[in-house]
Amino acid sequence: MRRAMATAVIAAMLLLSVTAVVSATGTPDTGTGTIKIGMYQDLSAGTAQWGTDSKKGADLRVKEINAAGGVLGRQIELVTYDCKGTPTESVKNYTRLVQEDQVVAVYGSLNSNTGLAVGPVAEQMKIAVVTRCMDERVTTPDFKPETPDNPGRVNPYVFLLQPSCYQQSAMIAGYAIDELKFNTFAMLFTPSNAYSYMMAKGFEYYLAKRGKKLVGSFEFQAGDLDYRAQLTKVKELNPDALFVPAYVTENANSAKQAKELGLKATLLGNNSWFEPLDEVAGESADGAYFPLNISRDNPKLQWYIEKYEKEYGEKPRLHSFSGWDDIGFILEAIKKAKSTDPQKIRNAMEEMKKYEGVIGTINMDPATHRSYGLTMSILKIVGKKFTTAEMAYYPKQVK
């Protein structure tokens, strides 16, 4: 509750800081020159690897579409700013993109804390944001963790293109229950990170729905790197599995410290257990399971992997795929709208069905602005390598 109240206060303060200039959303598009799409990502702070990967994927998509003639007969220009992973900088970036750069749509940050801050501003300034912020409150501001089946009103200007926190939590919990046959669980998370908090709440909700026991729930605060006290208590409880939904450094530290303490519980994670966690955690993370939007074992992804390696000389990571897909979604909306009018583009996003991204098919739900029917792979870490334990587990819609 404290975390939710703090988030609301921050969002309100940031909204007030731009209220005086909300009406100045730029001049009408003249129908000539480039079509500008905005982008803000963490390019220099704690999640800079994700933001940089996302930018590379987005740049590659724009390069390819421009080589093919652009959209509506015009070239695409991607205007990008570094939000440094903070809500304040993200709001500044979004406002600048709308007011100064006069973009027709925005591709937003990957961090839920930033999405919670930008969402109310986007609703005021009326330029759509496509995002990977998984906290349900980003797209449905009145969402309550206790009643997830009643999401409340939708933010008309924010769209999520991947499974949300509750959906992702249900996927990994469902796999642990149905396939691994686990019955008792503990979790370790940080309420200071909106993404981690909502993943934990979703996991807790799904366990209760399935009649499974959560024997312990432990918290740590932003900046904490030592979780031995919490993990010692987990060890005493001896659960079948420990769920840790945080960012790479925190996940890796929890894995290393759990191994040092001789914790026998199987580690379950979120999609932030992917690269570069293997480098940070080493063999401590062996045996962990987590859901991910991609699996490099998937033959359907090989064409993109080859394209990306040719362009950048490295393998694409998760958000390398996201950048390609999310910019592609915006471009498809512009095509369907047959216009650069931001409102018409927003309408096209809301009505989007069967948009084929490299990761999966997007069918936008107008009631939540989250795609339905998306799947994820369940990966297992073995010998510092990511192997596919289950392809596209839970293909049914998980609410």
C-alpha positions as CSV (number, residue, x, y, z in Angstrom):
1,M,0.0,0.0,0.0
2,R,2.8,2.4,0.9
3,R,4.4,1.8,-2.5
4,A,1.1,2.4,-4.4
5,M,0.6,5.7,-2.5
6,A,4.1,6.8,-3.2
7,T,3.7,6.1,-6.9
8,A,0.5,8.0,-7.0
9,V,2.0,11.0,-5.3
10,I,5.0,11.0,-7.7
11,A,2.8,10.7,-10.7
12,A,0.6,13.6,-9.5
13,M,3.6,15.8,-8.9
14,L,5.1,15.1,-12.3
15,L,1.7,15.7,-13.9
16,L,1.4,19.1,-12.2
17,S,4.8,20.1,-13.4
18,V,3.7,19.9,-17.0
19,T,0.1,21.0,-16.6
20,A,0.9,24.6,-17.6
21,V,2.2,23.5,-21.0
22,V,-0.1,20.5,-21.7
23,S,-2.0,22.4,-24.4
24,A,1.1,23.2,-26.4
25,T,1.4,19.9,-28.3
26,G,3.1,21.2,-31.4
27,T,1.9,22.4,-34.7
28,P,-0.2,20.3,-37.1
29,D,1.7,17.9,-39.4
30,T,2.1,19.5,-42.8
31,G,2.2,16.3,-44.8
32,T,5.7,16.8,-45.9
33,G,9.2,15.9,-44.5
34,T,9.8,13.0,-42.2
35,I,7.3,11.4,-39.9
36,K,8.7,11.7,-36.4
37,I,8.4,9.0,-33.8
38,G,9.7,9.6,-30.3
39,M,11.6,7.2,-28.1
40,Y,12.9,7.4,-24.6
41,Q,14.9,4.7,-22.9
42,D,17.5,4.2,-20.2
43,L,20.7,4.5,-22.1
44,S,23.1,5.2,-19.3
45,A,21.8,4.0,-15.9
46,G,21.1,0.7,-14.2
47,T,19.0,-0.8,-17.1
48,A,21.0,0.7,-19.9
49,Q,21.7,-2.7,-21.5
50,W,17.9,-3.1,-22.0
51,G,17.5,0.4,-23.4
52,T,20.4,0.1,-25.7
53,D,19.2,-3.2,-27.0
54,S,15.8,-1.8,-27.6
55,K,17.2,1.2,-29.4
56,K,19.2,-1.1,-31.7
57,G,16.1,-3.1,-32.6
58,A,14.1,0.1,-33.2
59,D,16.9,1.6,-35.4
60,L,17.1,-1.5,-37.4
61,R,13.4,-1.5,-38.1
62,V,13.4,2.2,-39.1
63,K,16.4,1.6,-41.4
64,E,14.6,-1.2,-43.2
65,I,11.3,0.5,-43.6
66,N,13.0,3.7,-44.9
67,A,15.0,1.6,-47.4
68,A,11.7,0.2,-48.6
69,G,10.2,3.7,-49.2
70,G,9.0,4.7,-45.8
71,V,5.4,5.0,-44.7
72,L,2.7,7.0,-46.5
73,G,5.5,7.9,-49.0
74,R,7.6,9.6,-46.3
75,Q,10.7,8.6,-44.4
76,I,10.6,7.8,-40.7
77,E,12.7,9.7,-38.2
78,L,13.2,8.2,-34.8
79,V,14.0,10.9,-32.2
80,T,15.5,9.3,-29.1
81,Y,16.3,10.6,-25.6
82,D,18.0,9.0,-22.5
83,C,15.5,8.9,-19.6
84,K,18.2,7.4,-17.3
85,G,15.7,5.0,-15.9
86,T,14.0,7.7,-13.8
87,P,10.3,8.9,-13.7
88,T,11.3,12.6,-13.7
89,E,13.6,12.3,-16.8
90,S,11.0,10.1,-18.6
91,V,8.3,12.8,-18.1
92,K,10.7,15.4,-19.4
93,N,11.6,13.3,-22.4
94,Y,8.0,12.6,-23.3
95,T,7.1,16.3,-22.9
96,R,10.0,17.4,-25.1
97,L,9.2,14.8,-27.8
98,V,5.6,16.0,-27.9
99,Q,6.1,19.8,-27.6
100,E,9.4,20.4,-29.3
101,D,9.9,17.5,-31.7
102,Q,6.2,17.2,-32.6
103,V,6.2,13.4,-32.8
104,V,3.1,11.5,-33.8
105,A,3.6,8.7,-31.3
106,V,6.1,7.6,-28.7
107,Y,7.9,4.4,-27.8
108,G,8.4,4.5,-24.1
109,S,10.7,3.1,-21.5
110,L,10.9,-0.6,-20.3
111,N,10.6,0.3,-16.6
112,S,7.2,0.3,-14.9
113,N,8.2,3.1,-12.5
114,T,8.7,5.4,-15.5
115,G,5.5,4.2,-17.1
116,L,3.4,5.0,-14.0
117,A,4.8,8.6,-14.2
118,V,4.4,9.1,-17.9
119,G,0.9,7.6,-18.2
120,P,-1.1,10.5,-16.7
121,V,0.9,13.0,-18.8
122,A,0.2,11.1,-22.0
123,E,-3.5,11.1,-21.1
124,Q,-3.3,14.9,-20.9
125,M,-1.1,15.5,-23.9
126,K,-2.9,12.9,-26.1
127,I,0.1,11.4,-27.9
128,A,0.0,7.6,-27.6
129,V,2.8,5.7,-25.9
130,V,3.7,2.1,-26.8
131,T,5.5,0.4,-23.9
132,R,6.8,-2.7,-22.3
133,C,6.0,-1.5,-18.8
134,M,4.2,-4.6,-17.3
135,D,2.6,-3.1,-14.2
136,E,-1.2,-3.2,-14.9
137,R,-1.6,0.2,-13.4
138,V,0.3,1.7,-16.4
139,T,-2.5,0.9,-18.8
140,T,-5.4,0.6,-16.3
141,P,-4.7,3.3,-13.6
142,D,-7.4,2.1,-11.2
143,F,-6.2,-1.5,-11.1
144,K,-6.2,-3.1,-7.7
145,P,-4.0,-6.1,-6.9
146,E,-6.8,-7.7,-4.8
147,T,-9.4,-7.6,-7.7
148,P,-7.4,-8.2,-10.9
149,D,-10.5,-9.4,-12.8
150,N,-11.9,-5.9,-12.6
151,P,-9.1,-3.8,-14.2
152,G,-11.0,-0.5,-14.1
153,R,-10.8,2.3,-16.6
154,V,-8.2,2.2,-19.3
155,N,-5.7,5.0,-20.1
156,P,-6.6,5.8,-23.7
157,Y,-3.0,6.7,-24.6
158,V,-0.9,3.9,-23.3
159,F,-0.5,0.4,-24.9
160,L,1.3,-2.7,-23.6
161,L,2.7,-5.2,-26.1
162,Q,3.7,-8.1,-23.8
163,P,2.1,-10.1,-21.0
164,S,1.5,-8.0,-17.9
165,C,2.8,-8.7,-14.4
166,Y,-0.2,-10.8,-13.4
167,Q,-0.1,-12.8,-16.6
168,Q,3.6,-13.5,-16.4
169,S,3.3,-14.5,-12.7
170,A,0.5,-16.9,-13.6
171,M,2.7,-18.5,-16.3
172,I,5.7,-19.3,-14.1
173,A,3.5,-20.2,-11.1
174,G,1.3,-22.4,-13.3
175,Y,4.4,-24.2,-14.7
176,A,5.8,-24.8,-11.2
177,I,2.5,-26.3,-10.0
178,D,1.5,-28.3,-13.1
179,E,4.8,-29.4,-14.5
180,L,7.2,-29.3,-11.5
181,K,4.5,-30.5,-9.1
182,F,5.5,-27.9,-6.4
183,N,3.1,-27.2,-3.5
184,T,4.9,-24.7,-1.2
185,F,6.4,-21.4,-2.2
186,A,8.2,-18.3,-0.8
187,M,9.1,-15.1,-2.5
188,L,11.6,-12.2,-2.3
189,F,10.8,-8.9,-3.9
190,T,11.2,-5.1,-3.6
191,P,8.1,-2.9,-3.2
192,S,10.2,0.1,-4.3
193,N,10.1,-1.3,-7.9
194,A,6.6,-1.2,-9.3
195,Y,7.3,-4.1,-11.6
196,S,8.7,-6.3,-8.8
197,Y,5.8,-5.4,-6.5
198,M,3.1,-6.3,-9.1
199,M,4.9,-9.5,-10.1
200,A,4.9,-10.5,-6.4
201,K,1.2,-9.6,-6.0
202,G,0.3,-11.5,-9.1
203,F,2.2,-14.6,-8.0
204,E,0.5,-14.5,-4.5
205,Y,-2.9,-14.1,-6.1
206,Y,-2.4,-17.0,-8.5
207,L,-1.1,-19.3,-5.8
208,A,-4.2,-18.6,-3.7
209,K,-6.4,-19.2,-6.7
210,R,-4.8,-22.6,-7.2
211,G,-4.9,-23.6,-3.5
212,K,-1.2,-23.6,-3.0
213,K,0.7,-22.3,0.0
214,L,2.8,-19.2,0.2
215,V,4.9,-20.0,3.3
216,G,6.8,-16.7,3.4
217,S,7.0,-13.3,1.7
218,F,10.1,-11.2,2.2
219,E,11.0,-7.7,1.0
220,F,14.1,-5.7,0.4
221,Q,14.5,-2.0,-0.5
222,A,16.0,-0.2,-3.4
223,G,19.8,-0.3,-3.4
224,D,19.9,-3.4,-1.1
225,L,22.4,-6.0,-2.3
226,D,22.5,-8.3,0.7
227,Y,19.5,-10.6,1.2
228,R,21.1,-13.2,3.4
229,A,18.8,-12.4,6.4
230,Q,15.7,-12.9,4.3
231,L,17.2,-16.0,2.6
232,T,18.1,-17.6,5.9
233,K,14.4,-17.4,6.9
234,V,13.4,-18.9,3.6
235,K,15.8,-21.8,4.2
236,E,14.2,-22.4,7.6
237,L,10.8,-22.6,5.9
238,N,12.1,-25.1,3.3
239,P,9.6,-24.3,0.5
240,D,9.7,-26.2,-2.8
241,A,10.4,-23.0,-4.7
242,L,11.5,-19.4,-4.2
243,F,10.1,-16.7,-6.5
244,V,12.4,-13.7,-7.1
245,P,11.0,-11.1,-9.5
246,A,13.5,-8.2,-9.7
247,Y,16.1,-6.8,-12.0
248,V,19.3,-8.5,-13.2
249,T,21.7,-7.4,-10.4
250,E,19.2,-8.2,-7.6
251,N,18.2,-11.5,-9.2
252,A,21.8,-12.5,-9.6
253,N,22.8,-11.6,-6.0
254,S,19.8,-13.5,-4.6
255,A,20.9,-16.6,-6.6
256,K,24.5,-16.3,-5.4
257,Q,23.6,-15.8,-1.8
258,A,21.0,-18.6,-1.9
259,K,23.7,-21.0,-3.1
260,E,26.1,-19.8,-0.4
261,L,23.5,-20.5,2.3
262,G,22.7,-23.9,0.9
263,L,19.1,-23.1,0.0
264,K,17.5,-26.1,-1.6
265,A,14.4,-24.4,-3.0
266,T,14.2,-24.2,-6.8
267,L,14.5,-20.6,-8.0
268,L,11.7,-19.2,-10.0
269,G,12.1,-15.8,-11.8
270,N,10.7,-13.2,-14.1
271,N,11.8,-12.2,-17.6
272,S,14.7,-10.3,-16.0
273,W,16.5,-13.6,-15.3
274,F,17.8,-13.5,-18.9
275,E,21.1,-12.1,-20.2
276,P,23.3,-10.7,-18.7
277,L,22.3,-12.6,-15.6
278,D,24.3,-15.6,-16.7
279,E,27.5,-13.5,-16.6
280,V,26.7,-11.9,-13.2
281,A,25.3,-15.0,-11.3
282,G,27.6,-17.6,-12.9
283,E,26.6,-21.2,-12.0
284,S,24.6,-20.0,-8.9
285,A,21.5,-19.6,-11.1
286,D,21.7,-23.2,-12.4
287,G,18.3,-24.9,-12.1
288,A,16.3,-21.7,-12.1
289,Y,13.1,-21.4,-14.2
290,F,11.7,-18.2,-15.7
291,P,9.3,-17.1,-18.4
292,L,10.6,-15.2,-21.5
293,N,9.0,-13.7,-24.6
294,I,11.6,-15.4,-26.8
295,S,13.6,-18.6,-27.0
296,R,16.6,-18.7,-29.4
297,D,15.7,-22.4,-30.0
298,N,12.5,-21.2,-31.8
299,P,13.1,-21.6,-35.6
300,K,10.6,-18.8,-36.2
301,L,13.1,-16.3,-34.8
302,Q,16.2,-17.3,-36.8
303,W,15.6,-14.8,-39.7
304,Y,15.7,-11.9,-37.2
305,I,18.7,-13.3,-35.3
306,E,20.6,-13.5,-38.5
307,K,19.5,-10.0,-39.6
308,Y,20.5,-8.5,-36.3
309,E,23.9,-10.2,-36.1
310,K,24.7,-9.0,-39.6
311,E,23.9,-5.4,-38.6
312,Y,25.5,-5.3,-35.2
313,G,27.9,-8.2,-35.0
314,E,26.2,-9.7,-31.9
315,K,23.3,-11.8,-30.9
316,P,20.1,-10.0,-30.1
317,R,18.9,-10.1,-26.5
318,L,15.3,-9.8,-25.4
319,H,14.8,-6.1,-25.9
320,S,16.5,-6.2,-29.3
321,F,13.4,-8.0,-30.4
322,S,11.1,-5.7,-28.5
323,G,12.5,-2.6,-30.2
324,W,11.9,-4.1,-33.6
325,D,8.3,-5.1,-32.7
326,D,7.2,-2.0,-30.9
327,I,8.3,0.4,-33.6
328,G,6.8,-1.9,-36.1
329,F,3.5,-1.7,-34.2
330,I,3.5,2.1,-34.4
331,L,4.4,2.0,-38.1
332,E,1.5,-0.4,-38.7
333,A,-0.9,1.9,-36.9
334,I,0.2,4.8,-39.1
335,K,-0.4,2.7,-42.1
336,K,-3.9,1.6,-40.9
337,A,-4.8,5.2,-40.0
338,K,-3.6,6.4,-43.4
339,S,-2.7,9.5,-41.5
340,T,-0.1,11.2,-39.3
341,D,-2.9,12.6,-37.1
342,P,-2.0,11.4,-33.5
343,Q,-5.6,10.7,-32.6
344,K,-6.2,8.6,-35.7
345,I,-3.0,6.7,-34.9
346,R,-4.1,6.1,-31.4
347,N,-7.5,4.8,-32.6
348,A,-5.7,2.4,-35.0
349,M,-3.6,1.1,-32.1
350,E,-6.7,0.4,-30.0
351,E,-8.3,-1.5,-32.9
352,M,-5.1,-3.5,-33.8
353,K,-5.7,-7.2,-34.5
354,K,-3.3,-9.8,-35.8
355,Y,-0.2,-7.5,-35.9
356,E,2.6,-10.1,-36.6
357,G,5.6,-9.1,-34.6
358,V,8.8,-11.2,-34.6
359,I,8.0,-12.2,-30.9
360,G,4.3,-12.9,-31.4
361,T,0.9,-11.8,-32.6
362,I,-0.6,-8.7,-31.1
363,N,-4.4,-8.5,-30.6
364,M,-5.1,-5.4,-28.6
365,D,-7.9,-5.5,-26.0
366,P,-9.6,-2.1,-26.1
367,A,-10.8,-2.6,-22.5
368,T,-7.2,-2.9,-21.0
369,H,-4.9,-1.8,-23.8
370,R,-3.0,-5.1,-23.3
371,S,-2.6,-7.7,-25.9
372,Y,-4.5,-11.0,-25.4
373,G,-3.4,-14.5,-26.4
374,L,0.3,-13.9,-26.1
375,T,2.6,-16.8,-25.1
376,M,5.9,-17.0,-23.4
377,S,8.5,-19.8,-23.2
378,I,9.7,-21.2,-19.9
379,L,13.5,-21.3,-19.9
380,K,15.8,-23.2,-17.5
381,I,19.3,-22.2,-16.7
382,V,21.7,-25.1,-17.1
383,G,25.5,-24.7,-17.0
384,K,25.2,-20.9,-17.4
385,K,23.1,-21.5,-20.5
386,F,19.5,-20.9,-21.2
387,T,17.6,-23.9,-22.4
388,T,14.0,-24.2,-23.3
389,A,12.0,-26.2,-20.8
390,E,8.7,-25.6,-22.4
391,M,7.8,-23.8,-25.7
392,A,5.0,-21.3,-25.5
393,Y,3.6,-22.6,-22.2
394,Y,0.1,-21.5,-21.4
395,P,-1.0,-20.5,-24.9
396,K,-4.5,-19.7,-23.5
397,Q,-5.2,-16.3,-22.3
398,V,-4.1,-15.8,-18.7
399,K,-5.9,-12.9,-17.0
